[in-house]
């Protein structure tokens, strides 16, 4: 498909006019309220604001990079026509800079090989993803220092679109060995993911860089296991180089899990002896224990867990024991979990079974144990989540009063999860965890039928984001909270929270970063449930 080149100021005029109000706010020395009635509910308006802000960047090379950044987000969000207009504007500006390379000043800066060729490569990838392969290949002739990078970008987008044959045709045009191998690696991974293990293996034979080849072989192992061919997977794993033993161990771990699921426990343990690195070995023991538990081999599973210290496997054993009606055994296993939060959740699983059976004394006793386990959780935000789970269990059992009291304790605990370290990065980390704890509690309240309380707790989570001092973190969390508010049915609050994220973006002092924030918010809004339903 061919697209004509248009100047952005003309082609995107309606969008730029819509964004002029936003941009005028950006330029104010103080931070004003964003136009939430318009831009907080319009992806196109936010994209317009990003484009307008990018266009005001003085240095041409940075301006083009910022515009290309917007175009990438536009195409990722499905705004193909707008993305192509943005790309054509940047391409025109770059071509003019190349033609006027003898000029001094801005043209010389734009014509810097690294920046110019990097921008052209980015544009080629965007055009390819938008479906304009001829336009992408046209940029090949403009790149002076690394033309292979453009063709590589085109091939990568073809692979993402599922056009493996097209990517292989593009590969034949790439002369640079490093770029060829990188593209061949991507092709081989795509082939193994799609189930074509034979083609991926053939590609791996021609890759000379060991770490790339072994990543492909590991991917092939997973493909062969998905196809049920454990023997072939083991042969492929043996081909992974000794220098990269972690990848070989990961392959062995995947095969061990498959053998355990198939009931081949002796073969799984035999292969375990070959696993040398710590994490793949502990993961393999966990997988074997889970498989044993699901097959009813409780004693064997407990012995295996003793070697792995896995709370995940122990919870599976608890589930198997409950399924078999062994409540006493389930309680004993639950009490042996290592982490307080995991132990509390396992005890709540047992309490739920007891409540359904009408065994009120046993339920109350197990709930008390679960609460005590929750109290041992070290970090207050995690402890607050654990209290929220106990509250939900009480609500499910019909104890509304007890549930409300427990939710109050959970919220109070979350409020106390306040950092004492004055460093900004520490403050932001803990403030974010505090917000997430409140969000999780609100979700539990909604699941328990306490809709009004859930909305109130979610609103408190939004207010708590004021303690986050890094704009990027605050914007990301506000966006997530907006979606969470929509999920519990509070769409009006969701739009208001998203408006806060827009305001934080408009208040950011660095224009280049602000462009990225606004473009990302436009894409987030386009994908959000509360926008799609409007």
C-alpha positions as CSV (number, residue, x, y, z in Angstrom):
1,X,0.0,0.0,0.0
2,X,1.4,3.4,-1.0
3,X,0.7,6.5,1.1
4,X,1.2,10.1,0.0
5,X,3.4,12.5,2.0
6,X,1.6,15.4,3.6
7,X,2.9,18.1,5.9
8,X,1.7,17.5,9.4
9,X,0.6,21.0,10.0
10,X,-2.0,20.6,7.2
11,X,-2.8,16.9,7.4
12,X,-3.3,16.8,11.1
13,X,-4.8,20.3,11.4
14,X,-8.1,19.2,13.1
15,X,-6.1,17.3,15.7
16,X,-3.7,20.1,16.3
17,X,-6.5,22.6,16.8
18,X,-8.1,20.2,19.3
19,X,-4.8,20.0,21.1
20,X,-4.1,23.7,21.1
21,X,-6.0,24.2,24.3
22,X,-3.9,21.5,26.0
23,X,-0.7,22.9,24.7
24,X,-1.5,26.3,25.9
25,X,-1.8,24.8,29.4
26,X,1.5,23.1,29.0
27,X,3.3,26.4,28.5
28,X,1.9,28.0,31.7
29,X,4.5,28.5,34.4
30,X,2.1,27.1,37.0
31,X,0.2,23.8,36.6
32,X,-3.5,24.3,35.7
33,X,-6.3,21.8,35.6
34,X,-6.4,19.8,32.4
35,X,-9.5,19.9,30.1
36,X,-10.8,16.6,31.6
37,X,-14.2,17.0,29.8
38,X,-12.3,16.8,26.5
39,X,-8.8,15.3,26.6
40,X,-9.3,13.0,29.5
41,X,-11.9,11.1,27.4
42,X,-10.4,11.5,23.9
43,X,-7.3,9.6,22.7
44,X,-7.2,11.7,19.6
45,X,-7.0,14.9,21.7
46,X,-4.2,13.5,23.8
47,X,-2.3,12.4,20.6
48,X,-2.8,15.9,19.3
49,X,-1.4,17.4,22.5
50,X,1.6,15.1,22.2
51,X,2.2,16.1,18.6
52,X,1.8,19.8,19.3
53,X,4.3,19.6,22.2
54,X,6.8,17.6,20.1
55,X,6.5,20.2,17.3
56,X,7.6,22.9,19.8
57,X,10.9,21.3,20.6
58,X,13.6,23.6,19.2
59,X,16.3,21.1,18.3
60,X,15.4,19.4,15.1
61,X,16.9,16.0,15.9
62,X,15.2,15.8,19.2
63,X,11.9,17.0,17.7
64,X,12.0,14.3,15.1
65,X,12.8,11.6,17.7
66,X,9.9,12.8,19.8
67,X,7.5,12.8,16.8
68,X,8.7,9.3,15.8
69,X,8.0,8.2,19.4
70,X,4.4,9.5,19.1
71,X,4.0,7.7,15.7
72,X,5.1,4.4,17.2
73,X,2.5,4.7,20.0
74,X,-0.2,5.7,17.4
75,X,0.4,2.6,15.3
76,X,0.5,0.4,18.4
77,X,-2.9,1.9,19.5
78,X,-4.4,1.3,16.0
79,X,-4.4,4.9,14.8
80,X,-2.8,3.9,11.5
81,X,-3.8,6.9,9.4
82,X,-2.6,9.4,12.0
83,X,0.6,7.4,12.5
84,X,1.4,7.5,8.8
85,X,0.8,11.3,8.7
86,X,3.2,11.7,11.6
87,X,5.8,9.5,9.9
88,X,5.6,11.4,6.6
89,X,6.1,14.6,8.4
90,X,9.3,13.3,10.1
91,X,10.5,11.7,6.9
92,X,10.0,15.0,5.0
93,X,11.9,16.9,7.7
94,X,14.7,14.4,7.6
95,X,14.9,14.4,3.8
96,X,15.1,18.3,3.8
97,X,17.9,18.1,6.3
98,X,19.8,15.7,4.1
99,X,19.3,17.9,1.1
100,X,20.5,20.9,3.0
101,X,23.4,19.2,4.8
102,X,25.8,22.0,3.8
103,X,23.9,24.4,6.0
104,X,25.1,25.1,9.5
105,X,23.1,25.1,12.7
106,X,20.1,22.9,13.1
107,X,20.6,21.1,9.7
108,X,24.0,20.0,10.8
109,X,22.6,18.6,14.0
110,X,19.7,16.8,12.3
111,X,22.2,15.4,9.8
112,X,24.3,13.7,12.5
113,X,24.5,10.2,11.2
114,X,23.7,8.4,14.4
115,X,20.5,10.4,15.2
116,X,19.4,10.7,11.6
117,X,19.8,7.0,10.7
118,X,18.4,5.9,14.1
119,X,15.2,8.0,13.4
120,X,14.9,6.6,9.8
121,X,15.2,3.1,11.1
122,X,12.5,3.8,13.7
123,X,10.3,5.2,10.9
124,X,10.9,2.1,8.8
125,X,9.7,-0.1,11.6
126,X,6.6,2.0,12.1
127,X,5.7,2.0,8.4
128,X,6.2,-1.7,8.2
129,X,3.9,-2.3,11.1
130,X,1.3,0.0,9.6
131,X,1.4,-2.1,6.4
132,X,3.4,0.3,4.2
133,X,6.3,-2.0,3.3
134,X,7.2,-0.1,0.1
135,X,7.5,3.1,2.1
136,X,9.6,1.3,4.7
137,X,12.0,-0.1,2.0
138,X,12.2,3.4,0.5
139,X,14.0,4.6,3.6
140,X,16.7,2.0,2.9
141,X,18.3,4.5,0.4
142,X,18.3,7.3,2.9
143,X,20.3,5.6,5.6
144,X,24.0,6.1,5.1
145,X,25.8,4.5,8.1
146,X,23.8,1.3,8.7
147,X,21.3,0.6,6.0
148,X,20.9,-3.0,7.2
149,X,19.2,-1.6,10.3
150,X,16.3,-0.4,8.2
151,X,15.7,-3.8,6.6
152,X,16.1,-5.4,10.0
153,X,13.4,-3.2,11.3
154,X,11.1,-4.1,8.4
155,X,11.8,-7.8,8.9
156,X,11.0,-7.6,12.7
157,X,7.6,-6.0,11.9
158,X,6.9,-8.7,9.3
159,X,7.7,-11.4,11.9
160,X,5.4,-9.7,14.4
161,X,2.6,-9.7,11.8
162,X,3.1,-13.4,11.2
163,X,4.6,-13.0,7.8
164,X,7.6,-15.3,8.2
165,X,8.0,-16.0,4.5
166,X,8.1,-12.2,3.9
167,X,10.7,-11.8,6.7
168,X,12.9,-14.5,5.1
169,X,12.7,-12.6,1.8
170,X,13.8,-9.4,3.5
171,X,16.6,-11.4,5.3
172,X,18.1,-12.2,1.9
173,X,18.6,-8.5,1.2
174,X,20.6,-7.9,4.5
175,X,24.3,-8.1,3.9
176,X,25.5,-7.3,7.4
177,X,26.2,-10.5,9.3
178,X,25.3,-9.2,12.7
179,X,21.9,-7.9,11.5
180,X,21.3,-11.1,9.5
181,X,21.9,-13.2,12.6
182,X,19.6,-11.0,14.7
183,X,16.8,-11.3,12.2
184,X,17.3,-15.0,11.8
185,X,17.1,-15.4,15.6
186,X,13.8,-13.6,15.6
187,X,12.5,-15.7,12.7
188,X,13.6,-18.9,14.4
189,X,11.9,-17.9,17.7
190,X,8.7,-17.1,15.8
191,X,8.8,-20.5,14.0
192,X,9.3,-22.4,17.3
193,X,6.5,-20.4,18.9
194,X,4.2,-21.3,16.0
195,X,5.1,-25.0,16.4
196,X,7.4,-25.3,13.4
197,X,10.3,-26.8,15.4
198,X,12.0,-28.3,12.3
199,X,12.3,-24.9,10.6
200,X,13.6,-23.3,13.9
201,X,16.2,-26.1,14.3
202,X,17.4,-25.5,10.8
203,X,17.7,-21.8,11.4
204,X,19.6,-22.5,14.6
205,X,22.3,-24.4,12.7
206,X,23.3,-21.3,10.8
207,X,23.4,-19.0,13.8
208,X,27.0,-18.6,15.0
209,X,26.6,-16.6,18.1
210,X,26.2,-19.1,20.9
211,X,23.8,-17.3,23.2
212,X,21.4,-16.6,20.3
213,X,21.6,-20.2,19.1
214,X,20.9,-21.6,22.5
215,X,17.9,-19.3,23.1
216,X,16.4,-20.7,19.9
217,X,17.1,-24.2,21.0
218,X,15.5,-23.6,24.4
219,X,12.4,-22.2,22.5
220,X,12.4,-25.3,20.3
221,X,12.4,-27.5,23.5
222,X,9.2,-25.8,24.6
223,X,7.7,-26.2,21.2
224,X,8.5,-29.9,21.1
225,X,7.0,-30.3,24.6
226,X,3.8,-28.6,23.6
227,X,3.6,-31.1,20.8
228,X,4.1,-34.0,23.3
229,X,7.5,-35.1,21.9
230,X,9.5,-35.4,25.1
231,X,12.2,-37.5,23.5
232,X,12.9,-34.9,20.8
233,X,12.9,-32.2,23.4
234,X,15.6,-34.0,25.3
235,X,17.7,-34.4,22.2
236,X,17.4,-30.6,21.5
237,X,18.3,-29.8,25.1
238,X,21.5,-31.8,24.8
239,X,22.6,-29.5,21.9
240,X,22.6,-26.4,24.1
241,X,26.2,-25.4,24.8
242,X,27.9,-26.0,28.1
243,X,29.0,-22.4,28.2
244,X,25.4,-21.4,28.7
245,X,24.4,-24.1,31.2
246,X,21.6,-22.0,32.7
247,X,19.7,-22.3,29.4
248,X,20.4,-26.0,29.3
249,X,19.2,-26.3,32.9
250,X,16.0,-24.4,32.0
251,X,15.4,-26.8,29.1
252,X,15.9,-29.8,31.5
253,X,13.5,-28.2,34.0
254,X,10.8,-27.9,31.3
255,X,11.3,-31.5,30.4
256,X,11.2,-32.6,34.0
257,X,7.9,-30.8,34.5
258,X,6.5,-32.6,31.4
259,X,7.7,-36.0,32.6
260,X,6.2,-35.3,36.0
261,X,2.8,-34.3,34.5
262,X,2.9,-37.5,32.4
263,X,3.5,-39.6,35.6
264,X,7.1,-40.5,34.7
265,X,8.4,-39.6,38.1
266,X,11.5,-41.9,38.0
267,X,12.6,-40.3,34.7
268,X,11.9,-36.8,36.1
269,X,14.2,-37.5,39.1
270,X,16.8,-39.0,36.9
271,X,17.0,-35.9,34.8
272,X,17.0,-33.7,37.9
273,X,20.5,-35.0,38.6
274,X,21.8,-33.2,35.5
275,X,20.4,-29.8,36.6
276,X,23.3,-27.8,38.1
277,X,22.0,-24.3,38.8
278,X,19.9,-23.4,41.8
279,X,16.6,-21.9,40.5
280,X,15.9,-24.4,37.7
281,X,16.6,-27.2,40.2
282,X,14.2,-25.8,42.9
283,X,11.6,-25.1,40.2
284,X,11.9,-28.8,39.0
285,X,11.3,-30.1,42.5
286,X,8.3,-27.8,42.9
287,X,6.9,-29.1,39.6
288,X,7.4,-32.8,40.6
289,X,5.8,-32.2,44.0
290,X,2.7,-30.6,42.3
291,X,2.4,-33.4,39.9
292,X,2.6,-35.9,42.7
293,X,0.0,-34.1,44.7
294,X,-2.4,-34.0,41.8
295,X,-2.0,-37.7,41.3
296,X,-2.9,-38.3,45.0
297,X,0.6,-39.2,46.0
298,X,0.6,-37.0,49.1
299,X,3.4,-38.6,51.1
300,X,5.7,-38.6,48.1
301,X,4.8,-34.9,47.4
302,X,5.6,-33.9,51.0
303,X,9.0,-35.6,50.7
304,X,9.7,-33.8,47.5
305,X,8.6,-30.4,49.0
306,X,11.0,-31.0,51.9
307,X,13.8,-30.7,49.4
308,X,12.4,-27.5,47.7
309,X,10.8,-25.6,50.5
310,X,8.0,-24.5,48.1
311,X,4.9,-22.8,49.5
312,X,3.3,-23.1,46.0
313,X,3.7,-26.9,46.1
314,X,2.5,-27.1,49.7
315,X,-0.7,-25.2,48.7
316,X,-1.3,-27.7,45.9
317,X,-0.9,-30.5,48.5
318,X,-3.4,-28.8,50.7
319,X,-5.9,-28.6,47.8
320,X,-5.3,-32.3,47.1
321,X,-5.9,-33.3,50.7
322,X,-9.1,-31.2,50.8
323,X,-10.3,-32.9,47.6
324,X,-9.7,-36.3,49.3
325,X,-11.6,-35.2,52.4
326,X,-8.5,-35.2,54.6
327,X,-9.1,-32.0,56.5
328,X,-6.8,-32.9,59.4
329,X,-3.9,-33.6,56.9
330,X,-4.7,-30.3,55.1
331,X,-4.5,-28.4,58.3
332,X,-1.1,-30.0,59.2
333,X,0.3,-29.2,55.7
334,X,-1.1,-25.6,55.8
335,X,0.6,-25.0,59.2
336,X,4.0,-26.0,57.6
337,X,4.0,-23.3,55.0
338,X,7.0,-21.1,55.3
339,X,5.6,-17.6,54.6
340,X,2.9,-16.1,56.8
341,X,0.9,-14.7,53.8
342,X,0.9,-18.1,52.1
343,X,0.1,-19.9,55.3
344,X,-2.9,-17.6,55.9
345,X,-4.2,-18.2,52.4
346,X,-3.9,-22.0,52.7
347,X,-5.8,-21.9,56.0
348,X,-8.5,-19.7,54.4
349,X,-8.9,-22.4,51.7
350,X,-9.6,-24.9,54.4
351,X,-11.9,-22.5,56.3
352,X,-14.0,-22.1,53.1
353,X,-14.5,-25.9,52.9
354,X,-15.4,-26.0,56.5
355,X,-17.9,-23.2,56.1
356,X,-19.6,-25.0,53.1
357,X,-19.8,-28.1,55.3
358,X,-21.6,-26.1,58.0
359,X,-18.9,-26.9,60.6
360,X,-19.0,-23.5,62.3
361,X,-16.6,-24.3,65.3
362,X,-13.9,-25.7,62.9
363,X,-14.4,-22.7,60.6
364,X,-14.0,-20.2,63.5
365,X,-10.9,-22.0,64.7
366,X,-9.2,-22.1,61.3
367,X,-10.1,-18.4,60.6
368,X,-8.4,-17.5,63.9
369,X,-5.3,-19.4,62.8
370,X,-5.4,-17.6,59.4
371,X,-5.6,-14.3,61.2
372,X,-2.7,-15.1,63.4
373,X,-0.7,-16.1,60.3
374,X,-1.6,-12.8,58.7
375,X,-0.3,-10.9,61.7
376,X,3.2,-12.5,61.2
377,X,3.6,-11.0,57.7
378,X,6.5,-8.6,58.0
379,X,5.7,-5.8,55.5
380,X,2.6,-3.8,56.4
381,X,1.3,-3.6,52.8
382,X,1.4,-7.4,52.5
383,X,-0.1,-7.8,55.9
384,X,-3.0,-5.5,54.9
385,X,-3.6,-7.6,51.8
386,X,-3.7,-10.7,54.0
387,X,-6.2,-9.1,56.4
388,X,-8.3,-8.2,53.3
389,X,-8.4,-11.9,52.3
390,X,-9.5,-12.9,55.8
391,X,-12.2,-10.3,55.6
392,X,-13.4,-11.7,52.3
393,X,-13.5,-15.2,53.8
394,X,-15.7,-13.9,56.6
395,X,-18.0,-12.2,54.2
396,X,-18.3,-15.4,52.1
397,X,-19.3,-17.3,55.2
398,X,-22.0,-14.7,56.0
399,X,-20.3,-12.9,58.8
400,X,-20.9,-9.4,57.5
401,X,-20.1,-7.6,60.7
402,X,-16.8,-9.5,61.2
403,X,-15.9,-8.8,57.6
404,X,-16.5,-5.1,57.9
405,X,-14.3,-5.0,61.1
406,X,-11.6,-6.9,59.4
407,X,-11.7,-4.7,56.3
408,X,-11.3,-1.7,58.6
409,X,-8.2,-3.4,60.1
410,X,-6.8,-4.0,56.6
411,X,-7.3,-0.4,55.6
412,X,-5.7,0.9,58.8
413,X,-2.7,-1.4,58.3
414,X,-2.3,-0.2,54.7
415,X,-2.3,3.4,55.9
416,X,0.5,2.6,58.3
417,X,2.6,1.2,55.5
418,X,4.5,4.5,55.3
419,X,8.2,4.8,54.6
420,X,10.6,6.4,57.0
421,X,13.5,6.6,54.5
422,X,13.6,10.2,53.0
423,X,15.1,9.1,49.7
424,X,12.7,9.8,46.8
425,X,13.2,6.3,45.2
426,X,12.4,4.6,48.5
427,X,9.4,6.9,49.2
428,X,8.0,6.2,45.7
429,X,8.5,2.4,46.1
430,X,6.7,2.3,49.4
431,X,4.0,4.8,48.4
432,X,3.3,2.7,45.4
433,X,3.0,-0.5,47.5
434,X,0.7,1.4,49.9
435,X,-1.6,2.4,46.9
436,X,-1.5,-1.2,45.6
437,X,-2.5,-2.6,49.0
438,X,-5.5,-0.2,49.2
439,X,-6.5,-1.2,45.6
440,X,-6.3,-4.9,46.5
441,X,-8.5,-4.3,49.6
442,X,-11.0,-2.4,47.5
443,X,-11.1,-5.3,45.1
444,X,-11.8,-7.7,48.0
445,X,-14.6,-5.4,49.2
446,X,-16.2,-5.4,45.8
447,X,-16.0,-9.2,45.6
448,X,-17.6,-9.4,49.1
449,X,-20.5,-7.2,47.9
450,X,-19.5,-4.0,49.8
451,X,-19.7,-1.8,46.7
452,X,-19.9,1.6,48.5
453,X,-16.9,0.7,50.8
454,X,-15.0,-0.5,47.8
455,X,-15.4,2.8,45.9
456,X,-14.4,4.7,49.0
457,X,-11.2,2.6,49.5
458,X,-10.3,3.0,45.8
459,X,-10.8,6.8,46.1
460,X,-8.4,6.7,49.1
461,X,-5.9,4.8,46.9
462,X,-6.1,7.5,44.3
463,X,-5.5,10.2,46.9
464,X,-2.5,8.3,48.3
465,X,-0.8,8.7,44.9
466,X,0.0,12.2,46.0
467,X,2.8,10.7,48.0
468,X,4.5,9.4,44.8
469,X,7.0,12.0,43.7
470,X,8.2,10.5,40.5
471,X,5.9,11.6,37.7
472,X,6.3,8.4,35.6
473,X,5.4,6.2,38.6
474,X,2.4,8.3,39.5
475,X,1.1,8.4,36.0
476,X,1.4,4.6,35.6
477,X,-0.4,3.9,38.9
478,X,-3.2,6.4,38.3
479,X,-3.8,4.8,35.0
480,X,-4.0,1.4,36.6
481,X,-6.3,2.7,39.3
482,X,-8.6,4.2,36.7
483,X,-9.0,0.8,35.1
484,X,-9.6,-0.8,38.5
485,X,-12.3,1.7,39.3
486,X,-14.0,0.9,36.1
487,X,-13.9,-2.8,36.9
488,X,-15.8,-2.2,40.1
489,X,-18.4,-0.2,38.2
490,X,-17.3,3.3,39.2
491,X,-16.7,4.7,35.7
492,X,-17.1,8.4,36.7
493,X,-14.3,8.0,39.2
494,X,-12.2,6.1,36.6
495,X,-12.4,9.1,34.2
496,X,-11.5,11.5,37.0
497,X,-8.5,9.4,38.0
498,X,-7.4,9.2,34.4
499,X,-7.7,13.0,34.3
500,X,-5.3,13.2,37.2
501,X,-2.8,11.2,35.2
502,X,-3.2,13.7,32.3
503,X,-2.7,16.6,34.7
504,X,0.5,15.1,36.1
505,X,1.7,14.8,32.5
506,X,0.9,18.4,31.6
507,X,2.7,19.5,34.7
508,X,5.9,17.7,33.9
509,X,8.8,20.1,33.2
510,X,10.7,18.2,30.5
511,X,9.0,18.6,27.2
512,X,10.5,15.4,25.5
513,X,9.3,13.2,28.4
514,X,6.0,15.0,28.5
515,X,5.4,14.0,24.8
516,X,6.0,10.4,25.7
517,X,3.6,10.6,28.7
518,X,0.8,12.1,26.7
519,X,1.2,9.6,23.8
520,X,1.2,6.7,26.2
521,X,-1.9,8.0,28.0
522,X,-3.6,8.3,24.6
523,X,-2.9,4.7,23.9
524,X,-4.0,3.6,27.4
525,X,-7.2,5.5,27.1
526,X,-8.0,3.9,23.7
527,X,-7.6,0.5,25.3
528,X,-9.4,1.2,28.5
529,X,-12.7,-0.4,29.3
530,X,-14.3,2.9,30.4
531,X,-13.5,4.5,27.1
532,X,-14.6,1.6,24.9
533,X,-18.0,1.6,26.6
534,X,-18.6,5.3,26.1
